[in-house]
Amino acid sequence: MKIAFLGPVATFTDLAVRQLFPKEDAIPFVTIPECIDAAAAGDADFAVVPVENALEGSVNITLDYLIHEVPLFIVGEATTPIKQHLMVHPDNKDKWERTEVIFSHSHALAQCHKFLHRELKGVASERMTSTAAAAKYVMEHPDIHAAAIANGLAAVEYGLEIVKENIHDYSHNHTRFIILSKKEKGAAGTSLGSHGEKTTLVVTLPSDRTGALHQVLSAFSWRNLNLSKIESRPTKTGLGNYFFIIDIERGMDVVLIPGAIAELEALGCSVKVLGSYPSYKV
């Protein structure tokens, strides 16, 4: 079985994949759309991509590409803690405080803002496609006084020296990854035990209807369906037009969720089920 993930090797996505599918063939891709395309084209059985971070919020490219471009199903999710470290080329480990540029993913740079402001104030930062790509770049350029912000696996994989551990601003930082597939069910081969079930819906409201969002929420409320997330995204059809992504803390059943969907459709809403799936913790 082949698993597409946001690479290169040693990204946080790679860490999640190693826990979820330790015996499967994991294939790194440079961008999130490339990962999703691989699963859609059948070049991979599943794609694992980030969808939400506790500090930085939703990964919009994942949501938009999944909804507007490639209609795959969510067949699982995994939540993993995020621990960021400052690392340099071994030749520069004793002079890291003279760092002239810091490379990392934009989210990682934002997650370590307090440390950077305190310890490396005024040092330029450069955004990379991933934290692992930043680590790889620093290792390949020992001639510049550069540092990378990445995880411990990246330091091992690319031979960098960690000079400051756990530099993230908040200890409770986590990222949620989703497992995508052309098939509606089953992330076969997953080694972790499930910590519950979720169902994700995309709801588009009827145009120019007063109180429509309130009616949508009421359809879940009186059925005691707990919503862990509700987020609006533009439909890309005009200013002010939005759809809503809704996460329900329950797997698809035969009564409650189908009943809620039927009620929403009766109100004139368009409803699409992105997936009903198990939730894992790494």
N, C-alpha and C positions, 0 to 999 in steps of 0.2 A: 504494500500500500504506500502511496506517495502523498506527502504532506507539503503543501506550499506555505512558505512563511516569509514575513518581512525580514530580509537579511541586511547585511551579510551574516555569517556565522557569529554567534555570541550576542545577538540583540536580546532584548527582554522577550520578544516574541519567540526567539529560539529557545530561551529558558523554559517558557511555557510549553512549547512543543516537546521538549525533551522529557518533561514530566507527564504530559498527556499521552504521547506516543513514543515511548522510549525504544521500541523495537522496530519502528517504521522508518522508511526512507524519507528524510526531510530535505526539501529543496529550497534554497534561499532565492528570493527575488528582490530586486532593487526598490520597487515601489509597491504600495498597497494595491493599486489597480492591476499591476502585473500578477500579483498573487491571486486576486479574484478572477482575472482572466484565465489563469492556468486551470483553476477548478472548473470554470465554465466550459473551457475547451476540452476537458477530459485529460489534460496533461498531468493533473493531480487529482486524487480522490477527495481531498479536503484542502481548504485554505484557512489558515489561522492568521487573523489580523487584529490589531488593537481597535477598540471601539470607544473606550471611555477611560479617562484618568481622573482620580479623585481630586487632584488639584487643578488640572487644566481643562477638565470637562470633556465633552464629546470630541471624537476624532471625525470631523465632518466629512473628510474625503471618503472614509469608509462608508458612512451612512448614505451620502449622496451617490456614490458609485454603485452601491448595492441596490438602491431604489430606482435610480434613473437609467443606469447603464446595463447592469448584469443581474438578472433576477435569480439569485441563488437563495437557498433556504439556510436559516440558522439552525444548526443541529446540536449545538452545545456552546457553553461559555465557560471561561476559566478566569478566576481573579487571582492575581499574583502580587505580592509586595514588591515595591520598587525601592532599591537601595543604590544610590549613586555615589561613585568614588572619583576622586581626582587622580589621574595617572599620567605619567610622563615616560619618555624613552629612558631606558636604564642609564644611558650616558649622562642624563640630565637630572637624575634623582636628587643630587645634593645641591642643585641650584634651581629647584622648581619655583622658588619665590621670585625668580627673574623671568618667569614666563611672560612671553610677549603676545601670545594669542591662545585662545581656548576654543577647542572644537567640540561640538556635540549637536545632538538633535535640539530643535527649538524648545521642545517641551522640557528636556533635561536642563537646559540653560535656565529656563524659567523656574524650575523646581529647586534650583540651587542659588537663587538670586541673593539671598541673605549672606551666604558664605562668600560668594564672589564679591559682593559689595564690601564685605568686611576684610577679606584676606587678599583679594586681587583687584582692588578698586582701580578702575581706569584701564584695565587690560581688555583689549579687543576680543570679541567673540565671533566665531564663524559658525553658521548653521550647516549641518550635514544631514544626509538622508536618514541616518540612524546613529545611535551611540556607538555601535560596533564599527560603522564606517569611519567615525571620528578616531577611534582607537587604532584602527588599521592605518589611517593616514598618518597619525603621529609616529607610529612605529616605522613607517616607510620614509619619514623625513627627520632623521636625527639631527640634521644640520640647523634646524630652527628651534628656538626655545618655545616649544608648544606643549600644551597639555590637553588631555581629553577628559570628558566626563562620561563615564560608562559604568557598567556593572563588573563584578569580580570575574565573571567568566571571560569577558572581553580582555581583561588584563592578562589572564592566563593564556588565552587563545593567541593573542598578538604579542606577548612577551613584554608587556609594559610593567612599570613599577608603580604601585599604588602609594602615593605620598600623603593622601588625606582620605580617610574612610568616612562613609556615611555623611556626606556633605549636603544632603537634601534638607530642605528647610523644615519639613514636617515628617515625623516618624510614621504616620498613619497612611502614607501615600501608597496607593494601589492602582493597578491598571487592569481593566477588564478586556479580555480577548474573546472574540467569537469564532466558532468553527463553522465554516460554510461548505455547503455541498449542493450538487445538482439534485440529489435525492432528498426527499422531505424529512426522512428520519434516519437516525443511526450514525453516531461517530464510533463505529466499530474499532476495537483495538485500544480504546482509551483505558489507561491503567488506573485512573483515580476513581474513587467512589463519589457518587453524586451527593450534593448537599441541597437538593431540592429541585423543583421544576419551575420553568418560566414559559410564558407565551408572549411573543412580541407582535403587535399589530401596527399597521399604518392606516391612519384614519384621515380622510379628507372631508372637511365639513361642507355642507351645502352653502352656496354663495348667498350672501345678504340675508342671513336668517338670524334674527336677534336671539341671543341666549343659546345658540347651538352648542358651544363648548360646555356650558353648564349641563345641558341635557346629555351630552356624551358622558361626562363624568358621573352623572346620576345613574346611568345605565350600569356602571360598575359598582357604585356606592351601595345601592339598595340590595345588590346581590352579594355584598360583603367580599368583593374581589379587591384585594389590596394591590395598588399600583406602586411599583418601586421607582418608576420614572415616567415622566411625560415631557416631551420636548417637541418644539415646533421647528420645522425646516421649510424653506421656501420651495414652492412647487416648480419654480422657474418658468412660470407662465405669465407673470406680471407682478408688479409691485403690490404687496399686501396679500398675496395668495400663499397660503401655507397649508401643509399637512402636519399631522401629529404622530409621533412615534411613541407608542405606549407599551411599557413592560408590565405584565401582570405576574404577580408572584404565585403562579399556579400553572400546572400543565393543562393542555387542552382536555376538557372533559366532554361528556355527552349532553350536559344540560346548561350549566351556568355561562360559560364563555360563548358557546353557540347562541344561547339566548340573548346575551349582551350584543353580539354581532348582529343578530336579526333585528334587535331594537334600534341599533344605530342605522342600519340600512333602511328601516321604516321611517327614520327621521330624515332620510335623504343623503346620508353619509355614504362615502365609498370606503370599504374596509378590505384590507389585504392582510393575510396572516403571513408574517415573515418566518415564523417558526415556533414550534413548541418543543422545548429541549431541556436537558439536564444542566444543572449548574455545578461547576467544580471549583475547588480552591486548591491552588498550588502552594 
